[in-house]
């Protein structure tokens, strides 16, 4: 397991499952997304922190917990 895979697993357990997220589809999706590829190279070490990070064009990548909750609610709204 590489450094980012380990950080991703910690994110899933400590930030998501520990807060009550048990939807396996959402957990799988967040496990599949390499957040380190979406942040500037000088911030990759923070890619799995529980906070938003700046990305291009004065935008941010949301913290993982918000991404998971928004994604789940979006699915419920579609069905």
Backbone bond lengths (Angstrom), bond angles and torsions (degrees), N, CA, C in turn:
res aa  C-N    CA-C-N  psi(-1)  N-CA   C-N-CA  omega(-1)  CA-C   N-CA-C  phi
1 X - - - 1.448 - - 1.538 107.53 -
2 X 1.329 116.82 128.74 1.463 118.98 179.12 1.529 110.65 -83.85
3 X 1.319 115.29 173.66 1.466 121.62 -176.19 1.524 112.50 -54.45
4 X 1.343 117.11 -44.91 1.456 119.85 -176.76 1.522 112.17 -72.75
5 X 1.312 117.34 -33.20 1.469 118.96 175.64 1.526 110.24 -63.67
6 X 1.328 115.93 -40.69 1.463 120.29 178.09 1.531 110.34 -64.28
7 X 1.325 117.51 -45.42 1.469 121.01 178.05 1.530 111.32 -62.44
8 X 1.327 116.23 -37.95 1.470 120.88 179.04 1.532 109.99 -63.51
9 X 1.321 116.71 -43.76 1.465 120.55 179.19 1.525 111.31 -64.68
10 X 1.325 116.74 -40.05 1.466 120.32 176.64 1.527 110.62 -63.44
11 X 1.336 116.79 -41.82 1.460 121.23 178.01 1.525 109.68 -57.93
12 X 1.316 116.29 -47.58 1.461 120.40 -177.28 1.528 110.71 -61.44
13 X 1.315 116.51 -45.48 1.457 118.57 -176.85 1.531 112.28 -73.24
14 X 1.331 117.17 -52.94 1.467 120.91 -171.53 1.537 114.46 -79.86
15 X 1.310 117.66 -29.70 1.462 120.14 -177.07 1.523 113.38 -99.24
16 X 1.312 116.68 -28.50 1.460 119.49 -173.79 1.529 112.65 -108.88
17 X 1.316 116.88 -62.29 1.465 120.46 -178.63 1.531 110.49 -61.45
18 X 1.324 116.92 -42.12 1.466 120.63 -179.89 1.531 112.09 -62.57
19 X 1.330 117.01 -23.21 1.468 120.98 178.68 1.526 112.11 -96.17
20 X 1.316 116.75 7.96 1.451 119.62 173.99 1.519 116.10 100.35
21 X 1.311 117.92 4.97 1.465 119.77 177.87 1.527 108.65 -82.00
22 X 1.325 115.95 116.54 1.459 120.32 -178.39 1.528 111.85 -127.09
23 X 1.307 117.48 6.53 1.462 121.19 178.26 1.530 107.92 -69.85
24 X 1.320 115.85 109.76 1.463 120.67 -173.37 1.522 112.54 -63.51
25 X 1.311 117.80 -33.46 1.467 120.28 178.14 1.526 110.75 -63.48
26 X 1.324 116.57 -43.05 1.468 120.67 178.57 1.524 110.64 -66.46
27 X 1.319 117.21 -43.04 1.463 120.58 179.21 1.525 110.98 -63.31
28 X 1.322 116.38 -41.18 1.470 119.90 177.83 1.521 111.57 -63.41
29 X 1.333 115.95 -42.25 1.461 120.03 179.93 1.524 110.68 -62.12
30 X 1.324 116.82 -45.83 1.461 119.95 179.71 1.520 111.85 -67.42
31 X 1.310 117.14 -30.06 1.459 120.54 175.66 1.534 111.29 -70.39
32 X 1.313 117.28 -29.81 1.466 121.62 -177.15 1.527 113.93 -81.47
33 X 1.327 117.51 -18.45 1.465 120.58 -175.63 1.530 110.30 -90.95
34 X 1.321 117.12 118.24 1.466 120.79 178.35 1.537 110.33 -81.68
35 X 1.322 116.99 86.08 1.470 121.59 -176.00 1.523 112.45 -54.71
36 X 1.316 117.55 -30.33 1.467 120.69 -179.12 1.525 112.62 -61.78
37 X 1.312 117.57 -20.59 1.464 121.35 179.35 1.534 112.58 -82.97
38 X 1.328 117.38 -8.91 1.457 121.56 -176.71 1.526 113.65 -107.50
39 X 1.305 116.86 -1.43 1.470 120.40 179.22 1.523 109.56 -113.51
40 X 1.331 116.97 157.36 1.467 119.68 177.74 1.527 110.93 -57.62
41 X 1.308 116.02 149.40 1.469 120.98 -175.40 1.523 113.47 -57.00
42 X 1.325 117.44 -30.29 1.462 118.97 179.56 1.530 112.78 -78.03
43 X 1.324 117.70 -2.37 1.471 121.69 179.80 1.526 113.62 -118.40
44 X 1.329 117.99 4.67 1.470 119.11 -175.75 1.519 112.91 -58.79
45 X 1.315 117.54 -30.48 1.464 119.32 179.85 1.531 112.08 -65.31
46 X 1.333 116.85 -17.85 1.453 121.79 -179.63 1.536 112.90 -103.26
47 X 1.310 117.79 5.21 1.461 122.19 -172.95 1.527 113.67 -56.29
48 X 1.309 117.76 -30.20 1.471 120.90 -176.71 1.522 112.77 -107.25
49 X 1.329 116.92 11.58 1.461 120.36 174.66 1.520 110.30 -68.79
50 X 1.308 115.38 159.22 1.460 121.46 -179.82 1.532 110.16 -86.90
51 X 1.320 114.97 60.09 1.467 120.76 179.34 1.523 109.00 -158.70
52 X 1.333 116.76 154.43 1.463 119.41 175.30 1.530 109.13 -70.92
53 X 1.321 116.12 154.38 1.464 121.55 178.25 1.523 109.56 -130.52
54 X 1.328 117.09 146.56 1.460 119.41 177.84 1.527 111.24 -69.78
55 X 1.313 115.25 143.03 1.460 121.71 172.39 1.529 106.55 -129.49
56 X 1.284 118.34 -163.57 1.463 122.31 -175.85 1.529 112.76 -64.53
57 X 1.308 115.76 160.51 1.471 124.50 172.89 1.531 113.26 58.08
58 X 1.325 116.03 36.58 1.470 121.81 177.68 1.531 112.66 57.62
59 X 1.322 116.34 32.90 1.461 123.47 177.30 1.520 108.82 -107.61
60 X 1.325 115.99 172.05 1.462 120.23 175.76 1.526 109.82 -130.41
61 X 1.321 114.64 155.05 1.459 121.15 168.85 1.532 104.54 -96.29
62 X 1.310 116.64 125.83 1.463 121.44 -174.63 1.516 112.00 -67.02
63 X 1.331 115.08 158.47 1.457 119.00 177.00 1.530 108.80 -65.87
64 X 1.323 117.35 148.48 1.466 121.43 -174.84 1.529 114.62 -53.86
65 X 1.315 117.74 -40.04 1.471 119.51 -178.64 1.528 110.96 -62.70
66 X 1.317 117.77 -43.23 1.464 120.41 178.74 1.522 111.07 -65.01
67 X 1.307 116.95 -39.32 1.464 120.50 177.68 1.522 109.86 -60.28
68 X 1.319 116.74 -44.88 1.467 120.15 -178.02 1.522 111.40 -65.42
69 X 1.320 117.42 -45.64 1.462 119.95 -178.59 1.528 111.55 -67.25
70 X 1.310 117.30 -42.95 1.465 119.97 178.63 1.521 111.10 -64.35
71 X 1.309 117.17 -38.42 1.458 120.68 179.02 1.511 112.54 -65.17
72 X 1.314 116.50 -41.78 1.461 120.42 179.78 1.521 110.50 -66.40
73 X 1.345 117.56 -45.42 1.461 120.17 178.90 1.517 111.28 -62.61
74 X 1.316 117.82 -36.88 1.457 121.13 178.29 1.519 110.51 -61.60
75 X 1.323 116.35 -40.90 1.474 119.57 179.25 1.519 110.94 -64.70
76 X 1.320 117.83 -40.17 1.456 120.61 179.30 1.542 110.69 -65.12
77 X 1.315 116.01 -37.97 1.445 119.51 179.98 1.529 112.60 -67.64
78 X 1.323 116.55 -29.06 1.466 120.67 179.91 1.522 111.64 -73.95
79 X 1.317 117.08 -28.12 1.450 120.00 -175.54 1.490 108.85 -110.89
